[in-house]
Amino acid sequence: MKLVECVPNFSEGRRPEVVTAIRDAIAAVAGVHVLDASADASHNRCVITFVAPVDVAGDAAFAGIREALQRIDLGAHTGEHPRMG
């Protein structure tokens, strides 16, 4: 089985409950193993590192994206450097 590593960054680092919800959404996909989740309050970013079989890695990434879309308002986002997208 081939595995891939995915290291998505999300524009949230000050609300632990949001970081946890995104991490949990990713981890809920069968075959995914979350290796790390770290957040930085000053930059207001988090990074979640996971590995998954090639055929489900995209599903896991999009599960995190869906959760982030429900919980993060980029119009109100602030941090040490501006968001780029």
HTML snippet that shows the backbone in 3Dmol.js (N, CA, C, O; Angstrom):
<script src="https://3Dmol.org/build/3Dmol-min.js"></script>
<div id="view" style="width:600px;height:400px;position:relative"></div>
<script>
const pdb = `
ATOM      1  N   MET A   1       0.843  -1.171   0.000  1.00  0.00           N
ATOM      2  CA  MET A   1       0.000   0.000   0.000  1.00  0.00           C
ATOM      3  C   MET A   1       0.896   1.245   0.000  1.00  0.00           C
ATOM      4  O   MET A   1       1.810   1.364   0.815  1.00  0.00           O
ATOM      5  N   LYS A   2       0.621   2.157  -0.917  1.00  0.00           N
ATOM      6  CA  LYS A   2       1.370   3.408  -0.980  1.00  0.00           C
ATOM      7  C   LYS A   2       0.700   4.443  -0.092  1.00  0.00           C
ATOM      8  O   LYS A   2      -0.519   4.618  -0.117  1.00  0.00           O
ATOM      9  N   LEU A   3       1.528   5.127   0.694  1.00  0.00           N
ATOM     10  CA  LEU A   3       1.045   6.197   1.563  1.00  0.00           C
ATOM     11  C   LEU A   3       1.577   7.525   1.064  1.00  0.00           C
ATOM     12  O   LEU A   3       2.646   7.591   0.457  1.00  0.00           O
ATOM     13  N   VAL A   4       0.827   8.579   1.322  1.00  0.00           N
ATOM     14  CA  VAL A   4       1.293   9.931   1.053  1.00  0.00           C
ATOM     15  C   VAL A   4       1.163  10.743   2.332  1.00  0.00           C
ATOM     16  O   VAL A   4       0.314  10.474   3.182  1.00  0.00           O
ATOM     17  N   GLU A   5       2.022  11.736   2.444  1.00  0.00           N
ATOM     18  CA  GLU A   5       1.946  12.667   3.568  1.00  0.00           C
ATOM     19  C   GLU A   5       1.297  13.945   3.067  1.00  0.00           C
ATOM     20  O   GLU A   5       1.579  14.405   1.960  1.00  0.00           O
ATOM     21  N   CYS A   6       0.441  14.505   3.876  1.00  0.00           N
ATOM     22  CA  CYS A   6      -0.226  15.758   3.546  1.00  0.00           C
ATOM     23  C   CYS A   6      -0.049  16.700   4.733  1.00  0.00           C
ATOM     24  O   CYS A   6      -0.224  16.300   5.884  1.00  0.00           O
ATOM     25  N   VAL A   7       0.298  17.953   4.444  1.00  0.00           N
ATOM     26  CA  VAL A   7       0.587  18.923   5.502  1.00  0.00           C
ATOM     27  C   VAL A   7      -0.184  20.219   5.224  1.00  0.00           C
ATOM     28  O   VAL A   7       0.416  21.239   4.886  1.00  0.00           O
ATOM     29  N   PRO A   8      -1.515  20.177   5.368  1.00  0.00           N
ATOM     30  CA  PRO A   8      -2.292  21.389   5.123  1.00  0.00           C
ATOM     31  C   PRO A   8      -2.148  22.406   6.261  1.00  0.00           C
ATOM     32  O   PRO A   8      -2.010  22.050   7.431  1.00  0.00           O
ATOM     33  N   ASN A   9      -2.185  23.665   5.877  1.00  0.00           N
ATOM     34  CA  ASN A   9      -2.170  24.786   6.817  1.00  0.00           C
ATOM     35  C   ASN A   9      -3.553  25.426   6.790  1.00  0.00           C
ATOM     36  O   ASN A   9      -4.160  25.567   5.728  1.00  0.00           O
ATOM     37  N   PHE A  10      -4.039  25.806   7.945  1.00  0.00           N
ATOM     38  CA  PHE A  10      -5.344  26.447   8.055  1.00  0.00           C
ATOM     39  C   PHE A  10      -5.183  27.768   8.794  1.00  0.00           C
ATOM     40  O   PHE A  10      -4.338  27.888   9.681  1.00  0.00           O
ATOM     41  N   SER A  11      -5.984  28.751   8.432  1.00  0.00           N
ATOM     42  CA  SER A  11      -5.901  30.087   9.024  1.00  0.00           C
ATOM     43  C   SER A  11      -6.645  30.148  10.349  1.00  0.00           C
ATOM     44  O   SER A  11      -7.628  30.875  10.493  1.00  0.00           O
ATOM     45  N   GLU A  12      -6.163  29.378  11.307  1.00  0.00           N
ATOM     46  CA  GLU A  12      -6.699  29.389  12.673  1.00  0.00           C
ATOM     47  C   GLU A  12      -5.640  28.850  13.619  1.00  0.00           C
ATOM     48  O   GLU A  12      -5.154  27.733  13.442  1.00  0.00           O
ATOM     49  N   GLY A  13      -5.290  29.626  14.603  1.00  0.00           N
ATOM     50  CA  GLY A  13      -4.316  29.182  15.592  1.00  0.00           C
ATOM     51  C   GLY A  13      -4.613  29.681  16.985  1.00  0.00           C
ATOM     52  O   GLY A  13      -3.820  29.479  17.905  1.00  0.00           O
ATOM     53  N   ARG A  14      -5.756  30.336  17.149  1.00  0.00           N
ATOM     54  CA  ARG A  14      -6.100  30.920  18.451  1.00  0.00           C
ATOM     55  C   ARG A  14      -7.273  30.238  19.138  1.00  0.00           C
ATOM     56  O   ARG A  14      -7.499  30.436  20.332  1.00  0.00           O
ATOM     57  N   ARG A  15      -8.006  29.451  18.401  1.00  0.00           N
ATOM     58  CA  ARG A  15      -9.168  28.760  18.979  1.00  0.00           C
ATOM     59  C   ARG A  15      -8.920  27.250  18.917  1.00  0.00           C
ATOM     60  O   ARG A  15      -9.143  26.616  17.886  1.00  0.00           O
ATOM     61  N   PRO A  16      -8.456  26.687  20.035  1.00  0.00           N
ATOM     62  CA  PRO A  16      -8.113  25.257  20.041  1.00  0.00           C
ATOM     63  C   PRO A  16      -9.265  24.355  19.625  1.00  0.00           C
ATOM     64  O   PRO A  16      -9.040  23.300  19.033  1.00  0.00           O
ATOM     65  N   GLU A  17     -10.490  24.752  19.926  1.00  0.00           N
ATOM     66  CA  GLU A  17     -11.629  23.911  19.567  1.00  0.00           C
ATOM     67  C   GLU A  17     -11.805  23.807  18.055  1.00  0.00           C
ATOM     68  O   GLU A  17     -12.278  22.788  17.553  1.00  0.00           O
ATOM     69  N   VAL A  18     -11.427  24.854  17.333  1.00  0.00           N
ATOM     70  CA  VAL A  18     -11.511  24.817  15.871  1.00  0.00           C
ATOM     71  C   VAL A  18     -10.410  23.921  15.305  1.00  0.00           C
ATOM     72  O   VAL A  18     -10.659  23.113  14.410  1.00  0.00           O
ATOM     73  N   VAL A  19      -9.201  24.067  15.826  1.00  0.00           N
ATOM     74  CA  VAL A  19      -8.089  23.215  15.392  1.00  0.00           C
ATOM     75  C   VAL A  19      -8.433  21.745  15.646  1.00  0.00           C
ATOM     76  O   VAL A  19      -8.201  20.891  14.792  1.00  0.00           O
ATOM     77  N   THR A  20      -8.983  21.462  16.818  1.00  0.00           N
ATOM     78  CA  THR A  20      -9.367  20.088  17.160  1.00  0.00           C
ATOM     79  C   THR A  20     -10.444  19.569  16.215  1.00  0.00           C
ATOM     80  O   THR A  20     -10.378  18.418  15.782  1.00  0.00           O
ATOM     81  N   ALA A  21     -11.423  20.388  15.893  1.00  0.00           N
ATOM     82  CA  ALA A  21     -12.500  19.961  14.993  1.00  0.00           C
ATOM     83  C   ALA A  21     -11.959  19.638  13.599  1.00  0.00           C
ATOM     84  O   ALA A  21     -12.375  18.657  12.983  1.00  0.00           O
ATOM     85  N   ILE A  22     -11.040  20.453  13.107  1.00  0.00           N
ATOM     86  CA  ILE A  22     -10.439  20.195  11.793  1.00  0.00           C
ATOM     87  C   ILE A  22      -9.620  18.908  11.845  1.00  0.00           C
ATOM     88  O   ILE A  22      -9.735  18.059  10.961  1.00  0.00           O
ATOM     89  N   ARG A  23      -8.801  18.767  12.874  1.00  0.00           N
ATOM     90  CA  ARG A  23      -7.993  17.550  13.041  1.00  0.00           C
ATOM     91  C   ARG A  23      -8.888  16.316  13.113  1.00  0.00           C
ATOM     92  O   ARG A  23      -8.606  15.304  12.471  1.00  0.00           O
ATOM     93  N   ASP A  24      -9.960  16.397  13.889  1.00  0.00           N
ATOM     94  CA  ASP A  24     -10.866  15.261  14.045  1.00  0.00           C
ATOM     95  C   ASP A  24     -11.571  14.906  12.736  1.00  0.00           C
ATOM     96  O   ASP A  24     -11.798  13.729  12.455  1.00  0.00           O
ATOM     97  N   ALA A  25     -11.916  15.909  11.941  1.00  0.00           N
ATOM     98  CA  ALA A  25     -12.556  15.646  10.649  1.00  0.00           C
ATOM     99  C   ALA A  25     -11.605  14.885   9.727  1.00  0.00           C
ATOM    100  O   ALA A  25     -12.019  13.966   9.020  1.00  0.00           O
ATOM    101  N   ILE A  26     -10.348  15.267   9.740  1.00  0.00           N
ATOM    102  CA  ILE A  26      -9.341  14.571   8.933  1.00  0.00           C
ATOM    103  C   ILE A  26      -9.155  13.147   9.443  1.00  0.00           C
ATOM    104  O   ILE A  26      -9.137  12.197   8.660  1.00  0.00           O
ATOM    105  N   ALA A  27      -9.018  13.007  10.751  1.00  0.00           N
ATOM    106  CA  ALA A  27      -8.764  11.696  11.361  1.00  0.00           C
ATOM    107  C   ALA A  27      -9.935  10.735  11.198  1.00  0.00           C
ATOM    108  O   ALA A  27      -9.748   9.521  11.288  1.00  0.00           O
ATOM    109  N   ALA A  28     -11.131  11.249  10.962  1.00  0.00           N
ATOM    110  CA  ALA A  28     -12.315  10.394  10.843  1.00  0.00           C
ATOM    111  C   ALA A  28     -12.349   9.599   9.541  1.00  0.00           C
ATOM    112  O   ALA A  28     -13.126   8.652   9.414  1.00  0.00           O
ATOM    113  N   VAL A  29     -11.525   9.972   8.587  1.00  0.00           N
ATOM    114  CA  VAL A  29     -11.483   9.245   7.315  1.00  0.00           C
ATOM    115  C   VAL A  29     -10.712   7.942   7.522  1.00  0.00           C
ATOM    116  O   VAL A  29      -9.590   7.950   8.028  1.00  0.00           O
ATOM    117  N   ALA A  30     -11.314   6.840   7.131  1.00  0.00           N
ATOM    118  CA  ALA A  30     -10.700   5.521   7.339  1.00  0.00           C
ATOM    119  C   ALA A  30      -9.329   5.441   6.671  1.00  0.00           C
ATOM    120  O   ALA A  30      -9.170   5.818   5.509  1.00  0.00           O
ATOM    121  N   GLY A  31      -8.351   4.950   7.413  1.00  0.00           N
ATOM    122  CA  GLY A  31      -7.001   4.769   6.896  1.00  0.00           C
ATOM    123  C   GLY A  31      -6.067   5.930   7.162  1.00  0.00           C
ATOM    124  O   GLY A  31      -4.874   5.840   6.875  1.00  0.00           O
ATOM    125  N   VAL A  32      -6.588   7.020   7.705  1.00  0.00           N
ATOM    126  CA  VAL A  32      -5.778   8.215   7.960  1.00  0.00           C
ATOM    127  C   VAL A  32      -5.143   8.139   9.340  1.00  0.00           C
ATOM    128  O   VAL A  32      -5.771   7.711  10.309  1.00  0.00           O
ATOM    129  N   HIS A  33      -3.894   8.558   9.411  1.00  0.00           N
ATOM    130  CA  HIS A  33      -3.195   8.662  10.692  1.00  0.00           C
ATOM    131  C   HIS A  33      -2.674  10.090  10.822  1.00  0.00           C
ATOM    132  O   HIS A  33      -1.798  10.506  10.064  1.00  0.00           O
ATOM    133  N   VAL A  34      -3.213  10.840  11.785  1.00  0.00           N
ATOM    134  CA  VAL A  34      -2.728  12.195  12.047  1.00  0.00           C
ATOM    135  C   VAL A  34      -1.443  12.073  12.850  1.00  0.00           C
ATOM    136  O   VAL A  34      -1.423  11.459  13.918  1.00  0.00           O
ATOM    137  N   LEU A  35      -0.375  12.659  12.332  1.00  0.00           N
ATOM    138  CA  LEU A  35       0.926  12.589  12.988  1.00  0.00           C
ATOM    139  C   LEU A  35       1.163  13.759  13.924  1.00  0.00           C
ATOM    140  O   LEU A  35       1.827  13.612  14.949  1.00  0.00           O
ATOM    141  N   ASP A  36       0.620  14.929  13.577  1.00  0.00           N
ATOM    142  CA  ASP A  36       0.857  16.115  14.397  1.00  0.00           C
ATOM    143  C   ASP A  36      -0.185  17.175  14.058  1.00  0.00           C
ATOM    144  O   ASP A  36      -0.679  17.253  12.933  1.00  0.00           O
ATOM    145  N   ALA A  37      -0.498  17.974  15.045  1.00  0.00           N
ATOM    146  CA  ALA A  37      -1.331  19.161  14.851  1.00  0.00           C
ATOM    147  C   ALA A  37      -0.737  20.235  15.742  1.00  0.00           C
ATOM    148  O   ALA A  37      -0.686  20.083  16.962  1.00  0.00           O
ATOM    149  N   SER A  38      -0.286  21.324  15.125  1.00  0.00           N
ATOM    150  CA  SER A  38       0.307  22.401  15.915  1.00  0.00           C
ATOM    151  C   SER A  38      -0.313  23.723  15.493  1.00  0.00           C
ATOM    152  O   SER A  38      -0.715  23.901  14.343  1.00  0.00           O
ATOM    153  N   ALA A  39      -0.384  24.642  16.443  1.00  0.00           N
ATOM    154  CA  ALA A  39      -0.996  25.945  16.189  1.00  0.00           C
ATOM    155  C   ALA A  39      -0.080  27.042  16.702  1.00  0.00           C
ATOM    156  O   ALA A  39       0.661  26.853  17.667  1.00  0.00           O
ATOM    157  N   ASP A  40      -0.142  28.181  16.049  1.00  0.00           N
ATOM    158  CA  ASP A  40       0.650  29.346  16.419  1.00  0.00           C
ATOM    159  C   ASP A  40      -0.300  30.532  16.551  1.00  0.00           C
ATOM    160  O   ASP A  40      -0.875  30.983  15.560  1.00  0.00           O
ATOM    161  N   ALA A  41      -0.463  31.032  17.762  1.00  0.00           N
ATOM    162  CA  ALA A  41      -1.421  32.114  18.012  1.00  0.00           C
ATOM    163  C   ALA A  41      -1.009  33.422  17.348  1.00  0.00           C
ATOM    164  O   ALA A  41      -1.870  34.142  16.842  1.00  0.00           O
ATOM    165  N   SER A  42       0.282  33.753  17.334  1.00  0.00           N
ATOM    166  CA  SER A  42       0.692  35.039  16.766  1.00  0.00           C
ATOM    167  C   SER A  42       0.462  35.092  15.255  1.00  0.00           C
ATOM    168  O   SER A  42       0.067  36.131  14.726  1.00  0.00           O
ATOM    169  N   HIS A  43       0.704  33.990  14.566  1.00  0.00           N
ATOM    170  CA  HIS A  43       0.435  33.936  13.130  1.00  0.00           C
ATOM    171  C   HIS A  43      -1.015  33.553  12.840  1.00  0.00           C
ATOM    172  O   HIS A  43      -1.496  33.724  11.720  1.00  0.00           O
ATOM    173  N   ASN A  44      -1.704  33.036  13.850  1.00  0.00           N
ATOM    174  CA  ASN A  44      -3.082  32.571  13.730  1.00  0.00           C
ATOM    175  C   ASN A  44      -3.207  31.525  12.626  1.00  0.00           C
ATOM    176  O   ASN A  44      -4.062  31.614  11.745  1.00  0.00           O
ATOM    177  N   ARG A  45      -2.323  30.532  12.706  1.00  0.00           N
ATOM    178  CA  ARG A  45      -2.299  29.433  11.742  1.00  0.00           C
ATOM    179  C   ARG A  45      -2.150  28.111  12.484  1.00  0.00           C
ATOM    180  O   ARG A  45      -1.617  28.068  13.593  1.00  0.00           O
ATOM    181  N   CYS A  46      -2.621  27.040  11.866  1.00  0.00           N
ATOM    182  CA  CYS A  46      -2.323  25.700  12.367  1.00  0.00           C
ATOM    183  C   CYS A  46      -1.885  24.838  11.192  1.00  0.00           C
ATOM    184  O   CYS A  46      -2.237  25.086  10.038  1.00  0.00           O
ATOM    185  N   VAL A  47      -1.111  23.825  11.525  1.00  0.00           N
ATOM    186  CA  VAL A  47      -0.609  22.870  10.546  1.00  0.00           C
ATOM    187  C   VAL A  47      -0.973  21.485  11.055  1.00  0.00           C
ATOM    188  O   VAL A  47      -0.685  21.142  12.202  1.00  0.00           O
ATOM    189  N   ILE A  48      -1.593  20.707  10.218  1.00  0.00           N
ATOM    190  CA  ILE A  48      -1.970  19.340  10.582  1.00  0.00           C
ATOM    191  C   ILE A  48      -1.258  18.401   9.616  1.00  0.00           C
ATOM    192  O   ILE A  48      -1.446  18.488   8.402  1.00  0.00           O
ATOM    193  N   THR A  49      -0.448  17.513  10.153  1.00  0.00           N
ATOM    194  CA  THR A  49       0.307  16.566   9.337  1.00  0.00           C
ATOM    195  C   THR A  49      -0.333  15.193   9.445  1.00  0.00           C
ATOM    196  O   THR A  49      -0.545  14.680  10.543  1.00  0.00           O
ATOM    197  N   PHE A  50      -0.638  14.603   8.294  1.00  0.00           N
ATOM    198  CA  PHE A  50      -1.207  13.254   8.322  1.00  0.00           C
ATOM    199  C   PHE A  50      -0.670  12.423   7.168  1.00  0.00           C
ATOM    200  O   PHE A  50      -0.197  12.954   6.163  1.00  0.00           O
ATOM    201  N   VAL A  51      -0.754  11.112   7.333  1.00  0.00           N
ATOM    202  CA  VAL A  51      -0.445  10.175   6.257  1.00  0.00           C
ATOM    203  C   VAL A  51      -1.695   9.348   5.991  1.00  0.00           C
ATOM    204  O   VAL A  51      -2.507   9.098   6.882  1.00  0.00           O
ATOM    205  N   ALA A  52      -1.820   8.933   4.731  1.00  0.00           N
ATOM    206  CA  ALA A  52      -2.990   8.153   4.333  1.00  0.00           C
ATOM    207  C   ALA A  52      -2.670   7.401   3.052  1.00  0.00           C
ATOM    208  O   ALA A  52      -1.773   7.793   2.306  1.00  0.00           O
ATOM    209  N   PRO A  53      -3.398   6.329   2.796  1.00  0.00           N
ATOM    210  CA  PRO A  53      -3.276   5.685   1.495  1.00  0.00           C
ATOM    211  C   PRO A  53      -3.626   6.693   0.397  1.00  0.00           C
ATOM    212  O   PRO A  53      -4.463   7.576   0.585  1.00  0.00           O
ATOM    213  N   VAL A  54      -2.973   6.541  -0.739  1.00  0.00           N
ATOM    214  CA  VAL A  54      -3.159   7.476  -1.846  1.00  0.00           C
ATOM    215  C   VAL A  54      -4.634   7.683  -2.180  1.00  0.00           C
ATOM    216  O   VAL A  54      -5.050   8.806  -2.467  1.00  0.00           O
ATOM    217  N   ASP A  55      -5.422   6.622  -2.146  1.00  0.00           N
ATOM    218  CA  ASP A  55      -6.814   6.728  -2.579  1.00  0.00           C
ATOM    219  C   ASP A  55      -7.734   7.446  -1.601  1.00  0.00           C
ATOM    220  O   ASP A  55      -8.868   7.758  -1.965  1.00  0.00           O
ATOM    221  N   VAL A  56      -7.296   7.721  -0.374  1.00  0.00           N
ATOM    222  CA  VAL A  56      -8.154   8.444   0.578  1.00  0.00           C
ATOM    223  C   VAL A  56      -7.541   9.753   1.075  1.00  0.00           C
ATOM    224  O   VAL A  56      -8.188  10.489   1.819  1.00  0.00           O
ATOM    225  N   ALA A  57      -6.318  10.051   0.680  1.00  0.00           N
ATOM    226  CA  ALA A  57      -5.662  11.277   1.156  1.00  0.00           C
ATOM    227  C   ALA A  57      -6.450  12.523   0.756  1.00  0.00           C
ATOM    228  O   ALA A  57      -6.602  13.442   1.560  1.00  0.00           O
ATOM    229  N   GLY A  58      -6.945  12.560  -0.464  1.00  0.00           N
ATOM    230  CA  GLY A  58      -7.746  13.697  -0.906  1.00  0.00           C
ATOM    231  C   GLY A  58      -9.036  13.834  -0.121  1.00  0.00           C
ATOM    232  O   GLY A  58      -9.455  14.944   0.209  1.00  0.00           O
ATOM    233  N   ASP A  59      -9.665  12.704   0.179  1.00  0.00           N
ATOM    234  CA  ASP A  59     -10.890  12.735   0.986  1.00  0.00           C
ATOM    235  C   ASP A  59     -10.613  13.345   2.358  1.00  0.00           C
ATOM    236  O   ASP A  59     -11.406  14.139   2.865  1.00  0.00           O
ATOM    237  N   ALA A  60      -9.485  12.968   2.950  1.00  0.00           N
ATOM    238  CA  ALA A  60      -9.127  13.488   4.271  1.00  0.00           C
ATOM    239  C   ALA A  60      -8.843  14.984   4.211  1.00  0.00           C
ATOM    240  O   ALA A  60      -9.292  15.742   5.071  1.00  0.00           O
ATOM    241  N   ALA A  61      -8.097  15.406   3.192  1.00  0.00           N
ATOM    242  CA  ALA A  61      -7.796  16.832   3.052  1.00  0.00           C
ATOM    243  C   ALA A  61      -9.086  17.636   2.896  1.00  0.00           C
ATOM    244  O   ALA A  61      -9.249  18.682   3.525  1.00  0.00           O
ATOM    245  N   PHE A  62      -9.992  17.152   2.065  1.00  0.00           N
ATOM    246  CA  PHE A  62     -11.243  17.879   1.860  1.00  0.00           C
ATOM    247  C   PHE A  62     -12.162  17.813   3.069  1.00  0.00           C
ATOM    248  O   PHE A  62     -12.977  18.714   3.268  1.00  0.00           O
ATOM    249  N   ALA A  63     -12.051  16.771   3.880  1.00  0.00           N
ATOM    250  CA  ALA A  63     -12.809  16.740   5.138  1.00  0.00           C
ATOM    251  C   ALA A  63     -12.345  17.880   6.044  1.00  0.00           C
ATOM    252  O   ALA A  63     -13.164  18.540   6.683  1.00  0.00           O
ATOM    253  N   GLY A  64     -11.038  18.108   6.099  1.00  0.00           N
ATOM    254  CA  GLY A  64     -10.502  19.228   6.871  1.00  0.00           C
ATOM    255  C   GLY A  64     -10.939  20.565   6.298  1.00  0.00           C
ATOM    256  O   GLY A  64     -11.283  21.485   7.041  1.00  0.00           O
ATOM    257  N   ILE A  65     -10.925  20.672   4.990  1.00  0.00           N
ATOM    258  CA  ILE A  65     -11.348  21.911   4.332  1.00  0.00           C
ATOM    259  C   ILE A  65     -12.819  22.208   4.632  1.00  0.00           C
ATOM    260  O   ILE A  65     -13.175  23.342   4.953  1.00  0.00           O
ATOM    261  N   ARG A  66     -13.669  21.187   4.526  1.00  0.00           N
ATOM    262  CA  ARG A  66     -15.100  21.398   4.815  1.00  0.00           C
ATOM    263  C   ARG A  66     -15.313  21.898   6.241  1.00  0.00           C
ATOM    264  O   ARG A  66     -16.112  22.803   6.480  1.00  0.00           O
ATOM    265  N   GLU A  67     -14.592  21.298   7.180  1.00  0.00           N
ATOM    266  CA  GLU A  67     -14.725  21.724   8.581  1.00  0.00           C
ATOM    267  C   GLU A  67     -14.231  23.157   8.746  1.00  0.00           C
ATOM    268  O   GLU A  67     -14.864  23.960   9.431  1.00  0.00           O
ATOM    269  N   ALA A  68     -13.106  23.475   8.123  1.00  0.00           N
ATOM    270  CA  ALA A  68     -12.557  24.834   8.214  1.00  0.00           C
ATOM    271  C   ALA A  68     -13.518  25.858   7.618  1.00  0.00           C
ATOM    272  O   ALA A  68     -13.693  26.941   8.177  1.00  0.00           O
ATOM    273  N   LEU A  69     -14.136  25.527   6.503  1.00  0.00           N
ATOM    274  CA  LEU A  69     -15.086  26.451   5.875  1.00  0.00           C
ATOM    275  C   LEU A  69     -16.250  26.790   6.794  1.00  0.00           C
ATOM    276  O   LEU A  69     -16.770  27.905   6.750  1.00  0.00           O
ATOM    277  N   GLN A  70     -16.659  25.847   7.618  1.00  0.00           N
ATOM    278  CA  GLN A  70     -17.772  26.079   8.538  1.00  0.00           C
ATOM    279  C   GLN A  70     -17.364  26.914   9.746  1.00  0.00           C
ATOM    280  O   GLN A  70     -18.218  27.531  10.382  1.00  0.00           O
ATOM    281  N   ARG A  71     -16.076  26.943  10.074  1.00  0.00           N
ATOM    282  CA  ARG A  71     -15.644  27.523  11.346  1.00  0.00           C
ATOM    283  C   ARG A  71     -14.734  28.749  11.240  1.00  0.00           C
ATOM    284  O   ARG A  71     -14.545  29.457  12.229  1.00  0.00           O
ATOM    285  N   ILE A  72     -14.170  29.010  10.063  1.00  0.00           N
ATOM    286  CA  ILE A  72     -13.201  30.100   9.918  1.00  0.00           C
ATOM    287  C   ILE A  72     -13.763  31.171   8.992  1.00  0.00           C
ATOM    288  O   ILE A  72     -14.199  30.873   7.880  1.00  0.00           O
ATOM    289  N   ASP A  73     -13.752  32.413   9.455  1.00  0.00           N
ATOM    290  CA  ASP A  73     -14.178  33.563   8.658  1.00  0.00           C
ATOM    291  C   ASP A  73     -12.927  34.349   8.274  1.00  0.00           C
ATOM    292  O   ASP A  73     -12.380  35.086   9.094  1.00  0.00           O
ATOM    293  N   LEU A  74     -12.475  34.195   7.034  1.00  0.00           N
ATOM    294  CA  LEU A  74     -11.259  34.894   6.611  1.00  0.00           C
ATOM    295  C   LEU A  74     -11.447  36.405   6.553  1.00  0.00           C
ATOM    296  O   LEU A  74     -10.466  37.148   6.584  1.00  0.00           O
ATOM    297  N   GLY A  75     -12.679  36.867   6.469  1.00  0.00           N
ATOM    298  CA  GLY A  75     -12.927  38.300   6.492  1.00  0.00           C
ATOM    299  C   GLY A  75     -12.585  38.926   7.829  1.00  0.00           C
ATOM    300  O   GLY A  75     -12.322  40.127   7.906  1.00  0.00           O
ATOM    301  N   ALA A  76     -12.585  38.122   8.883  1.00  0.00           N
ATOM    302  CA  ALA A  76     -12.276  38.611  10.230  1.00  0.00           C
ATOM    303  C   ALA A  76     -10.912  38.126  10.718  1.00  0.00           C
ATOM    304  O   ALA A  76     -10.533  38.397  11.857  1.00  0.00           O
ATOM    305  N   HIS A  77     -10.179  37.417   9.874  1.00  0.00           N
ATOM    306  CA  HIS A  77      -8.909  36.811  10.275  1.00  0.00           C
ATOM    307  C   HIS A  77      -7.822  37.867  10.461  1.00  0.00           C
ATOM    308  O   HIS A  77      -7.689  38.787   9.654  1.00  0.00           O
ATOM    309  N   THR A  78      -7.052  37.723  11.529  1.00  0.00           N
ATOM    310  CA  THR A  78      -5.875  38.565  11.744  1.00  0.00           C
ATOM    311  C   THR A  78      -4.716  37.666  12.131  1.00  0.00           C
ATOM    312  O   THR A  78      -4.910  36.577  12.671  1.00  0.00           O
ATOM    313  N   GLY A  79      -3.506  38.134  11.847  1.00  0.00           N
ATOM    314  CA  GLY A  79      -2.307  37.380  12.196  1.00  0.00           C
ATOM    315  C   GLY A  79      -1.072  38.202  11.878  1.00  0.00           C
ATOM    316  O   GLY A  79      -1.173  39.298  11.327  1.00  0.00           O
ATOM    317  N   GLU A  80       0.096  37.673  12.227  1.00  0.00           N
ATOM    318  CA  GLU A  80       1.356  38.394  12.036  1.00  0.00           C
ATOM    319  C   GLU A  80       1.690  38.649  10.578  1.00  0.00           C
ATOM    320  O   GLU A  80       2.368  39.628  10.266  1.00  0.00           O
ATOM    321  N   HIS A  81       1.231  37.796   9.683  1.00  0.00           N
ATOM    322  CA  HIS A  81       1.421  38.048   8.260  1.00  0.00           C
ATOM    323  C   HIS A  81       0.078  37.865   7.568  1.00  0.00           C
ATOM    324  O   HIS A  81      -0.752  37.083   8.032  1.00  0.00           O
ATOM    325  N   PRO A  82      -0.151  38.579   6.459  1.00  0.00           N
ATOM    326  CA  PRO A  82      -1.468  38.533   5.828  1.00  0.00           C
ATOM    327  C   PRO A  82      -1.736  37.177   5.194  1.00  0.00           C
ATOM    328  O   PRO A  82      -0.815  36.462   4.802  1.00  0.00           O
ATOM    329  N   ARG A  83      -2.998  36.845   5.103  1.00  0.00           N
ATOM    330  CA  ARG A  83      -3.363  35.611   4.401  1.00  0.00           C
ATOM    331  C   ARG A  83      -3.101  35.808   2.910  1.00  0.00           C
ATOM    332  O   ARG A  83      -3.190  36.919   2.388  1.00  0.00           O
ATOM    333  N   MET A  84      -2.787  34.743   2.264  1.00  0.00           N
ATOM    334  CA  MET A  84      -2.427  34.827   0.847  1.00  0.00           C
ATOM    335  C   MET A  84      -3.478  34.208  -0.072  1.00  0.00           C
ATOM    336  O   MET A  84      -3.294  34.201  -1.289  1.00  0.00           O
ATOM    337  N   GLY A  85      -4.550  33.702   0.470  1.00  0.00           N
ATOM    338  CA  GLY A  85      -5.545  33.095  -0.410  1.00  0.00           C
ATOM    339  C   GLY A  85      -6.704  32.584   0.367  1.00  0.00           C
ATOM    340  O   GLY A  85      -7.644  32.039  -0.213  1.00  0.00           O
TER     341      GLY A  85
END
`;
const viewer = $3Dmol.createViewer("view");
viewer.addModel(pdb, "pdb");
viewer.setStyle({}, {cartoon: {color: "spectrum"}});
viewer.zoomTo();
viewer.render();
</script>
